Amino acid sequence: MRSNQWTADTSTSLFDHISFKQQENKHIQLAMENFFSSILSALLPDRCVKKYISGQDLFDVACFKLLLSKLLGYGIIAGSMFVKLPQLLKIIFEKSARGLSASSVLLELLCCTATSAYSFYQKFAFSSYGDAVFLVLQNTVIAFLILSWEHSYFVGTFFLGTYVAFTAYCFSPLVPFKTLSTMQAGNTPVVLFSRGLQIWANFRNGSTGQLSVITVALMTAGSLARIFTSIQETSDPLIIMNYVASSTANLIILAQIAYYWNNELPPVEDRQKKE
């Protein structure tokens, strides 16, 4: 009898243990589903979240494209936070901005500002334009250093104050949408012109000077990826054409860096003679 009682007690204990483990696994599974659901909800619409969480139709093309676009978008934003850092450090350590076109940097800054303000006004997802915001911050510092070191600190400070006021206006409710759309439409020719200035400066000097290959390579990869994300998330032809133009120009500059790799920038006197 005692043996049978012990067997019964053991079986009950084992059953309770298994039942507890099953409940614990269910709680863990539910917690994991809630965790991934919260992440996916920040990236995708509900219909896609339900498909991925339930495991049904994991290969839905529309949802996959949107997920890929979101991941690329936030990846580009993460990279853009430091994309100009190599260029900035190179300027600071060399204590020189020789070889960099101030006009090119200022025009690029204007383009990034226009894209940021236009996208913000249109209420596009931050993943589709966040990189432009971080490029604005970094290009502002680079432009300030170029103008301060190549001209004077008064010129650099005047630029900084003027630009901050201009940016505040672009993001304020006072700016008409027509103004922002005109600025965005003008981005494509401005991008081509600004990059063209740098391309021409490189060709004229026979060198790319203080241009950072890391920065240019990251900018090229980012602008190419932005073509896809812009098609997926905005479908705005003004935004898409801007990134197509930017990618083309960046590829040319990247090719110049490779071609002039071992060439030193000529002295100022020689460059002035060429001009």
Residue frames as qw, qx, qy, qz and C-alpha x, y, z in Angstrom:
[[0.000, 0.885, 0.466, 0.000, 0.00, 0.00, 0.00],
 [0.307, -0.795, 0.102, 0.513, 2.77, 2.38, 0.94],
 [0.421, -0.125, 0.601, 0.667, 4.51, 1.62, -2.35],
 [0.213, 0.607, 0.662, 0.384, 1.36, 2.36, -4.30],
 [0.148, -0.927, -0.278, 0.203, 0.82, 5.58, -2.33],
 [0.396, -0.591, 0.308, 0.632, 4.41, 6.68, -2.99],
 [0.368, 0.167, 0.677, 0.615, 3.97, 5.94, -6.71],
 [0.076, 0.800, 0.568, 0.175, 0.74, 7.91, -6.82],
 [0.265, -0.881, -0.066, 0.385, 2.33, 10.85, -4.98],
 [0.434, -0.342, 0.482, 0.680, 5.33, 10.79, -7.32],
 [0.296, 0.432, 0.688, 0.503, 3.10, 10.72, -10.40],
 [0.051, -0.909, -0.412, 0.022, 1.05, 13.65, -9.06],
 [0.369, -0.751, 0.147, 0.527, 4.20, 15.63, -8.27],
 [0.424, -0.078, 0.605, 0.670, 5.64, 14.93, -11.71],
 [0.194, 0.662, 0.643, 0.333, 2.37, 15.93, -13.37],
 [0.169, -0.933, -0.222, 0.227, 2.29, 19.18, -11.36],
 [0.433, -0.534, 0.347, 0.637, 5.90, 19.89, -12.33],
 [0.356, 0.215, 0.672, 0.612, 5.18, 19.32, -16.03],
 [0.041, 0.824, 0.548, 0.140, 2.05, 21.45, -15.80],
 [0.293, -0.853, -0.027, 0.431, 4.01, 24.24, -14.11],
 [0.430, -0.281, 0.509, 0.691, 6.70, 24.07, -16.78],
 [0.266, 0.500, 0.685, 0.459, 4.09, 24.26, -19.54],
 [0.083, -0.926, -0.363, 0.060, 2.52, 27.31, -17.95],
 [0.400, -0.693, 0.201, 0.565, 5.95, 28.88, -17.51],
 [0.413, 0.018, 0.621, 0.666, 6.77, 28.23, -21.19],
 [0.149, 0.737, 0.600, 0.274, 3.44, 29.78, -22.21],
 [0.226, -0.918, -0.135, 0.297, 4.24, 32.89, -20.16],
 [0.432, -0.454, 0.427, 0.652, 7.69, 33.12, -21.76],
 [0.343, 0.320, 0.694, 0.547, 6.23, 32.61, -25.23],
 [0.018, 0.875, 0.478, 0.071, 3.58, 35.27, -24.58],
 [0.324, -0.819, 0.067, 0.469, 6.20, 37.69, -23.28],
 [0.426, -0.190, 0.569, 0.677, 8.36, 37.10, -26.37],
 [0.244, 0.579, 0.668, 0.398, 5.37, 37.61, -28.67],
 [0.113, -0.939, -0.294, 0.138, 4.51, 40.87, -26.91],
 [0.425, -0.622, 0.272, 0.599, 8.13, 42.00, -27.12],
 [0.349, 0.025, 0.649, 0.675, 8.47, 41.33, -30.86],
 [0.126, 0.733, 0.640, 0.192, 4.97, 42.64, -31.48],
 [0.180, -0.901, -0.141, 0.369, 5.86, 45.98, -29.87],
 [0.354, -0.442, 0.464, 0.681, 9.00, 46.25, -32.03],
 [0.272, 0.272, 0.753, 0.534, 7.23, 45.30, -35.25],
 [0.046, 0.826, 0.557, -0.073, 4.32, 47.65, -34.45],
 [0.185, -0.793, 0.082, 0.574, 6.77, 50.54, -34.50],
 [0.203, -0.335, 0.649, 0.652, 7.88, 49.54, -38.00],
 [0.067, -0.132, -0.844, -0.516, 4.91, 47.93, -39.74],
 [0.546, -0.205, -0.107, -0.806, 1.12, 48.25, -40.04],
 [0.643, -0.214, 0.569, -0.465, -1.07, 45.91, -37.95],
 [0.918, 0.289, -0.023, -0.270, -1.82, 43.53, -40.83],
 [0.601, 0.542, -0.557, 0.187, 1.89, 42.80, -41.28],
 [0.203, -0.479, 0.687, -0.507, 2.49, 42.49, -37.54],
 [0.818, -0.051, 0.352, -0.452, -0.29, 39.88, -37.24],
 [0.873, 0.410, -0.247, -0.094, 1.14, 37.88, -40.14],
 [0.401, 0.551, -0.646, 0.343, 4.63, 37.76, -38.68],
 [0.361, -0.377, 0.639, -0.565, 3.53, 37.04, -35.09],
 [0.860, 0.055, 0.291, -0.416, 1.08, 34.29, -36.11],
 [0.425, -0.305, 0.789, 0.324, 3.57, 32.79, -38.54],
 [0.607, 0.555, 0.569, -0.019, 1.12, 33.01, -41.41],
 [0.547, 0.771, 0.180, 0.273, 2.37, 34.14, -44.82],
 [0.548, -0.652, 0.114, 0.511, 5.85, 35.11, -43.63],
 [0.455, -0.049, 0.493, 0.740, 6.87, 35.73, -47.23],
 [0.246, 0.860, 0.437, -0.091, 4.25, 38.38, -47.98],
 [0.581, 0.344, 0.159, 0.720, 6.06, 40.56, -50.55],
 [0.057, -0.821, -0.144, -0.549, 4.47, 43.88, -49.56],
 [0.653, -0.756, 0.011, -0.042, 5.20, 43.39, -45.85],
 [0.840, -0.157, 0.114, 0.506, 8.74, 42.18, -46.54],
 [0.427, 0.549, 0.139, 0.705, 9.53, 45.21, -48.73],
 [0.279, -0.854, -0.064, -0.434, 8.18, 47.54, -46.06],
 [0.799, -0.579, 0.052, 0.153, 10.15, 45.79, -43.31],
 [0.761, 0.104, 0.136, 0.626, 13.33, 45.88, -45.40],
 [0.192, 0.726, 0.133, 0.646, 12.75, 49.56, -46.15],
 [0.503, -0.833, -0.023, -0.229, 12.27, 50.38, -42.46],
 [0.851, -0.385, 0.106, 0.342, 15.38, 48.45, -41.41],
 [0.609, 0.342, 0.161, 0.697, 17.42, 50.09, -44.15],
 [0.038, -0.842, -0.145, -0.519, 16.01, 53.48, -43.21],
 [0.604, -0.790, 0.079, -0.070, 16.93, 53.22, -39.54],
 [0.855, -0.123, 0.154, 0.480, 20.26, 51.66, -40.48],
 [0.430, 0.579, 0.141, 0.678, 21.01, 54.67, -42.70],
 [0.294, -0.882, -0.038, -0.367, 19.99, 57.02, -39.88],
 [0.803, -0.552, 0.101, 0.200, 22.31, 55.22, -37.46],
 [0.744, 0.119, 0.198, 0.628, 25.16, 55.48, -39.97],
 [0.217, 0.767, 0.184, 0.575, 24.38, 59.12, -40.79],
 [0.509, -0.858, -0.066, 0.010, 24.96, 60.07, -37.17],
 [0.599, -0.592, 0.361, 0.402, 28.68, 59.47, -37.77],
 [0.767, 0.488, 0.310, 0.279, 29.02, 59.58, -41.57],
 [0.298, 0.882, -0.084, 0.355, 30.70, 63.00, -41.58],
 [0.653, -0.735, 0.161, 0.087, 32.78, 62.28, -38.47],
 [0.806, -0.042, 0.257, 0.532, 35.83, 60.98, -40.41],
 [0.374, 0.673, 0.206, 0.604, 35.72, 64.12, -42.58],
 [0.316, -0.911, -0.030, -0.265, 35.32, 66.33, -39.53],
 [0.775, -0.548, 0.188, 0.252, 38.19, 64.66, -37.65],
 [0.733, 0.246, 0.241, 0.587, 40.41, 64.89, -40.73],
 [0.139, 0.833, 0.111, 0.524, 39.82, 68.64, -40.91],
 [0.519, -0.841, 0.080, -0.133, 40.49, 69.10, -37.19],
 [0.842, -0.345, 0.235, 0.341, 43.64, 66.93, -37.03],
 [0.630, 0.350, 0.258, 0.643, 45.08, 68.42, -40.22],
 [0.150, -0.671, -0.204, 0.697, 44.06, 71.89, -39.02],
 [0.050, 0.297, -0.472, -0.828, 43.12, 72.58, -42.60],
 [0.627, 0.469, 0.521, -0.341, 40.12, 72.46, -44.93],
 [0.110, 0.546, -0.558, -0.615, 42.23, 72.62, -48.10],
 [0.055, 0.037, -0.920, -0.387, 40.70, 70.83, -51.06],
 [0.093, 0.526, 0.818, -0.214, 37.17, 71.11, -49.70],
 [0.018, 0.396, 0.390, 0.831, 34.74, 73.29, -51.61],
 [0.089, 0.205, 0.538, -0.813, 32.94, 75.64, -49.23],
 [0.487, 0.150, -0.218, -0.832, 30.26, 76.26, -51.88],
 [0.544, -0.003, -0.801, -0.249, 29.71, 72.51, -52.23],
 [0.244, -0.180, -0.818, 0.489, 29.30, 72.02, -48.48],
 [0.215, 0.223, 0.291, -0.905, 26.93, 74.99, -48.16],
 [0.553, 0.114, -0.425, -0.707, 24.77, 73.81, -51.06],
 [0.480, -0.084, -0.873, 0.006, 24.66, 70.28, -49.62],
 [0.059, -0.198, -0.658, 0.724, 23.59, 71.81, -46.30],
 [0.402, 0.178, -0.024, -0.898, 20.82, 73.71, -48.06],
 [0.572, 0.037, -0.689, -0.444, 19.61, 70.51, -49.76],
 [0.365, -0.145, -0.869, 0.300, 19.55, 68.54, -46.50],
 [0.116, 0.205, 0.440, -0.867, 17.68, 71.36, -44.80],
 [0.506, 0.134, -0.286, -0.803, 15.09, 71.47, -47.59],
 [0.551, -0.032, -0.812, -0.192, 14.61, 67.67, -47.49],
 [0.216, -0.166, -0.787, 0.554, 14.24, 67.66, -43.69],
 [0.244, 0.229, 0.274, -0.901, 11.73, 70.54, -43.61],
 [0.538, 0.121, -0.471, -0.689, 9.74, 69.24, -46.60],
 [0.502, -0.074, -0.861, -0.025, 9.51, 65.71, -45.19],
 [0.082, -0.189, -0.681, 0.702, 8.62, 67.01, -41.74],
 [0.382, 0.194, 0.032, -0.903, 5.81, 69.13, -43.23],
 [0.612, 0.099, -0.593, -0.513, 4.56, 66.14, -45.26],
 [0.714, -0.363, 0.431, -0.414, 4.57, 64.01, -42.08],
 [0.763, 0.331, -0.552, -0.051, 6.70, 61.31, -43.72],
 [0.899, -0.402, -0.125, 0.118, 8.03, 58.57, -41.44],
 [0.264, -0.882, 0.370, 0.121, 11.24, 59.67, -39.69],
 [0.758, -0.175, 0.563, 0.279, 12.93, 56.55, -41.06],
 [0.641, 0.601, 0.377, 0.292, 12.61, 58.06, -44.55],
 [0.302, 0.836, -0.028, 0.458, 14.47, 61.32, -43.86],
 [0.651, -0.750, -0.009, 0.121, 16.15, 61.14, -40.44],
 [0.767, -0.044, 0.148, 0.622, 19.60, 60.92, -42.02],
 [0.274, 0.684, 0.188, 0.649, 19.09, 64.36, -43.59],
 [0.436, -0.876, -0.076, -0.190, 18.56, 65.81, -40.11],
 [0.771, -0.509, 0.164, 0.346, 21.86, 64.42, -38.81],
 [0.637, 0.301, 0.252, 0.663, 23.66, 65.51, -41.99],
 [0.010, -0.893, -0.157, -0.422, 22.38, 69.03, -41.36],
 [0.600, -0.794, 0.081, 0.061, 24.02, 69.05, -37.92],
 [0.785, -0.241, 0.292, 0.491, 27.35, 67.69, -39.15],
 [0.501, 0.527, 0.308, 0.614, 27.51, 69.82, -42.30],
 [0.168, -0.957, -0.110, -0.209, 26.82, 72.91, -40.21],
 [0.650, -0.667, 0.231, 0.282, 29.94, 72.22, -38.13],
 [0.710, 0.084, 0.400, 0.573, 32.04, 71.48, -41.25],
 [0.279, 0.779, 0.291, 0.480, 30.83, 74.65, -43.00],
 [0.365, -0.931, 0.006, -0.019, 31.60, 76.69, -39.86],
 [0.715, -0.451, 0.320, 0.427, 35.17, 75.31, -39.72],
 [0.605, 0.368, 0.399, 0.583, 35.81, 75.87, -43.43],
 [0.093, 0.881, 0.216, 0.411, 34.56, 79.48, -43.32],
 [0.504, -0.858, 0.075, 0.064, 36.33, 80.20, -40.02],
 [0.719, -0.377, 0.373, 0.450, 39.71, 78.74, -41.02],
 [0.557, 0.321, 0.464, 0.610, 39.76, 79.68, -44.69],
 [0.063, 0.763, 0.235, 0.599, 38.30, 83.18, -44.15],
 [0.013, 0.371, -0.488, 0.790, 37.76, 84.40, -40.58],
 [0.100, -0.283, -0.876, 0.377, 35.88, 83.54, -37.40],
 [0.284, 0.343, 0.197, -0.873, 33.62, 86.52, -38.04],
 [0.487, 0.194, -0.563, -0.639, 32.51, 84.99, -41.35],
 [0.341, -0.068, -0.937, 0.034, 32.00, 81.60, -39.67],
 [0.018, 0.313, 0.685, -0.657, 29.98, 83.08, -36.81],
 [0.374, 0.307, -0.069, -0.872, 27.87, 85.20, -39.17],
 [0.465, 0.079, -0.763, -0.441, 27.08, 82.10, -41.23],
 [0.220, -0.164, -0.918, 0.287, 26.12, 80.13, -38.11],
 [0.168, 0.344, 0.472, -0.794, 23.70, 82.77, -36.85],
 [0.441, 0.295, -0.303, -0.792, 22.11, 83.27, -40.26],
 [0.418, 0.053, -0.863, -0.279, 21.69, 79.57, -40.88],
 [0.068, -0.234, -0.854, 0.459, 20.10, 78.88, -37.46],
 [0.319, 0.381, 0.240, -0.834, 17.54, 81.62, -38.12],
 [0.467, 0.264, -0.554, -0.636, 16.84, 80.24, -41.63],
 [0.306, -0.035, -0.951, -0.002, 16.36, 76.69, -40.28],
 [0.101, 0.295, 0.685, -0.659, 14.01, 77.89, -37.54],
 [0.438, 0.359, -0.062, -0.821, 11.88, 79.56, -40.20],
 [0.432, 0.194, -0.767, -0.433, 11.81, 76.45, -42.43],
 [0.297, -0.168, -0.928, 0.152, 10.50, 74.27, -39.59],
 [0.150, 0.227, 0.475, -0.837, 8.02, 76.85, -38.30],
 [0.350, 0.579, 0.730, -0.100, 4.30, 77.04, -39.15],
 [0.134, 0.773, -0.005, -0.620, 5.02, 80.38, -40.86],
 [0.076, -0.363, 0.708, 0.601, 6.64, 78.85, -43.94],
 [0.747, 0.328, 0.009, -0.578, 4.21, 78.16, -46.83],
 [0.829, -0.009, 0.554, 0.080, 4.20, 74.61, -48.22],
 [0.667, 0.737, 0.078, 0.080, 4.75, 76.02, -51.70],
 [0.015, 0.880, -0.469, 0.075, 8.08, 77.43, -50.52],
 [0.592, -0.403, 0.697, -0.031, 9.16, 74.05, -49.15],
 [0.826, 0.341, 0.448, 0.035, 8.05, 72.17, -52.27],
 [0.469, 0.870, -0.140, 0.064, 9.95, 74.68, -54.44],
 [0.227, -0.754, 0.614, -0.062, 13.05, 74.20, -52.31],
 [0.736, -0.125, 0.665, -0.014, 12.71, 70.42, -52.56],
 [0.755, 0.610, 0.238, 0.025, 12.18, 70.61, -56.34],
 [0.278, 0.900, -0.326, 0.088, 15.34, 72.70, -56.59],
 [0.681, -0.551, 0.481, 0.030, 17.32, 70.10, -54.65],
 [0.893, 0.216, 0.331, 0.217, 18.15, 67.94, -57.68],
 [0.531, 0.750, -0.043, 0.394, 19.89, 70.68, -59.73],
 [0.258, -0.871, 0.334, -0.250, 21.47, 72.07, -56.55],
 [0.847, -0.339, 0.403, 0.074, 22.84, 68.62, -55.59],
 [0.821, 0.402, 0.213, 0.346, 24.28, 68.16, -59.08],
 [0.249, 0.880, -0.121, 0.385, 25.77, 71.66, -59.03],
 [0.480, -0.781, 0.360, -0.172, 27.23, 71.33, -55.51],
 [0.873, -0.174, 0.414, 0.191, 28.77, 67.93, -56.21],
 [0.687, 0.638, 0.135, 0.320, 29.85, 69.26, -59.59],
 [0.030, -0.936, 0.275, -0.216, 31.86, 71.98, -57.84],
 [0.650, -0.551, 0.523, 0.008, 33.70, 69.34, -55.83],
 [0.869, 0.246, 0.376, 0.208, 34.15, 67.12, -58.90],
 [0.477, 0.826, -0.018, 0.299, 35.58, 70.08, -60.86],
 [0.279, -0.864, 0.394, -0.144, 37.84, 71.09, -57.93],
 [0.816, -0.275, 0.496, 0.111, 39.20, 67.54, -57.78],
 [0.777, 0.490, 0.279, 0.282, 39.80, 67.46, -61.53],
 [0.226, 0.932, -0.120, 0.256, 41.44, 70.91, -61.59],
 [0.384, -0.778, 0.479, -0.133, 43.74, 70.10, -58.66],
 [0.655, 0.345, -0.672, -0.021, 44.51, 66.56, -59.77],
 [0.236, 0.056, -0.827, 0.507, 43.84, 65.55, -56.17],
 [0.450, -0.616, -0.565, -0.314, 40.94, 65.07, -53.77],
 [0.047, -0.605, 0.338, -0.719, 42.75, 66.89, -50.93],
 [0.174, -0.198, 0.748, -0.608, 41.21, 66.33, -47.49],
 [0.758, -0.048, -0.237, -0.605, 38.19, 64.41, -48.79],
 [0.431, -0.297, 0.808, -0.271, 37.60, 61.33, -46.65],
 [0.362, 0.101, -0.824, -0.424, 37.09, 58.11, -48.61],
 [0.067, -0.254, -0.911, 0.318, 35.13, 56.63, -45.67],
 [0.246, 0.459, 0.349, -0.779, 32.70, 59.56, -45.62],
 [0.406, 0.367, -0.421, -0.723, 32.19, 59.55, -49.39],
 [0.267, 0.024, -0.946, -0.180, 31.74, 55.75, -49.48],
 [0.029, 0.357, 0.811, -0.463, 29.15, 55.86, -46.68],
 [0.310, 0.469, 0.094, -0.822, 27.35, 58.77, -48.35],
 [0.364, 0.251, -0.680, -0.585, 27.24, 56.83, -51.63],
 [0.191, -0.147, -0.970, 0.042, 25.88, 53.67, -50.00],
 [0.106, 0.418, 0.614, -0.661, 23.32, 55.68, -48.05],
 [0.361, 0.427, -0.120, -0.820, 22.03, 57.62, -51.06],
 [0.340, 0.117, -0.832, -0.423, 21.71, 54.42, -53.11],
 [0.129, -0.278, -0.919, 0.247, 19.73, 52.73, -50.34],
 [0.178, 0.408, 0.356, -0.822, 17.57, 55.85, -49.96],
 [0.350, 0.139, -0.542, -0.752, 16.30, 55.40, -53.53],
 [0.380, -0.198, -0.895, -0.126, 14.65, 52.14, -52.46],
 [0.154, -0.395, -0.704, 0.570, 13.36, 53.42, -49.11],
 [0.181, 0.302, 0.022, -0.936, 11.93, 56.58, -50.71],
 [0.404, -0.016, -0.681, -0.610, 10.04, 54.53, -53.29],
 [0.389, -0.281, -0.873, 0.085, 8.62, 52.29, -50.56],
 [0.255, -0.479, -0.612, 0.576, 7.76, 54.88, -47.92],
 [0.060, 0.532, 0.119, -0.836, 7.06, 58.18, -49.70],
 [0.503, 0.495, 0.642, 0.299, 6.52, 57.54, -53.43],
 [0.061, 0.924, 0.087, -0.368, 7.39, 61.21, -53.77],
 [0.769, 0.515, 0.119, 0.361, 9.12, 61.90, -57.13],
 [0.059, 0.925, -0.227, 0.299, 10.87, 65.01, -55.76],
 [0.621, -0.622, 0.472, -0.073, 12.52, 62.97, -53.00],
 [0.913, 0.084, 0.365, 0.161, 13.37, 60.02, -55.28],
 [0.607, 0.728, 0.015, 0.319, 14.96, 62.14, -58.03],
 [0.174, -0.902, 0.342, -0.198, 17.06, 63.94, -55.43],
 [0.714, -0.451, 0.534, 0.031, 18.61, 60.67, -54.23],
 [0.849, 0.394, 0.273, 0.224, 19.16, 59.42, -57.79],
 [0.346, 0.876, -0.140, 0.306, 21.10, 62.60, -58.58],
 [0.411, -0.785, 0.434, -0.167, 23.01, 62.44, -55.30],
 [0.887, -0.152, 0.425, 0.096, 23.98, 58.79, -55.86],
 [0.745, 0.595, 0.114, 0.281, 25.27, 59.50, -59.36],
 [0.132, 0.895, -0.272, 0.328, 27.43, 62.42, -58.22],
 [0.620, -0.631, 0.448, -0.128, 28.74, 60.52, -55.17],
 [0.933, 0.097, 0.298, 0.176, 29.80, 57.61, -57.37],
 [0.558, 0.743, -0.071, 0.362, 31.81, 60.00, -59.57],
 [0.188, -0.847, 0.388, -0.311, 33.56, 61.54, -56.54],
 [0.838, -0.357, 0.412, -0.032, 34.29, 58.06, -55.17],
 [0.865, 0.386, 0.155, 0.280, 35.84, 57.14, -58.52],
 [0.266, 0.864, -0.215, 0.369, 37.98, 60.31, -58.38],
 [0.542, -0.708, 0.420, -0.170, 39.26, 59.41, -54.91],
 [0.916, -0.052, 0.368, 0.151, 40.38, 56.03, -56.25],
 [0.689, 0.635, 0.085, 0.340, 41.96, 57.61, -59.37],
 [0.164, 0.812, -0.269, 0.491, 43.83, 60.39, -57.51],
 [0.835, -0.493, -0.239, 0.051, 44.63, 58.19, -54.48],
 [0.757, -0.253, -0.052, 0.600, 48.37, 58.95, -54.27],
 [0.315, 0.592, 0.151, 0.726, 48.23, 62.53, -55.57],
 [0.317, -0.430, -0.414, 0.737, 49.05, 65.37, -53.18],
 [0.150, 0.915, 0.372, -0.044, 47.11, 68.62, -53.31],
 [0.550, 0.419, 0.012, 0.722, 49.25, 71.26, -55.11],
 [0.274, -0.287, -0.335, 0.855, 50.29, 74.46, -53.27],
 [0.187, 0.766, 0.451, -0.419, 47.90, 77.39, -53.15],
 [0.025, 0.642, -0.329, -0.692, 49.99, 79.37, -55.64],
 [0.076, -0.077, 0.871, 0.479, 49.78, 76.61, -58.26],
 [0.146, 0.541, 0.825, -0.073, 46.03, 76.27, -57.77],
 [0.109, 0.779, 0.198, -0.584, 45.54, 80.02, -58.16],
 [0.018, -0.428, 0.592, 0.682, 47.46, 79.91, -61.45],
 [0.110, 0.217, 0.930, 0.274, 45.11, 77.19, -62.74],
 [0.123, 0.709, 0.613, -0.327, 42.13, 79.34, -61.82]]
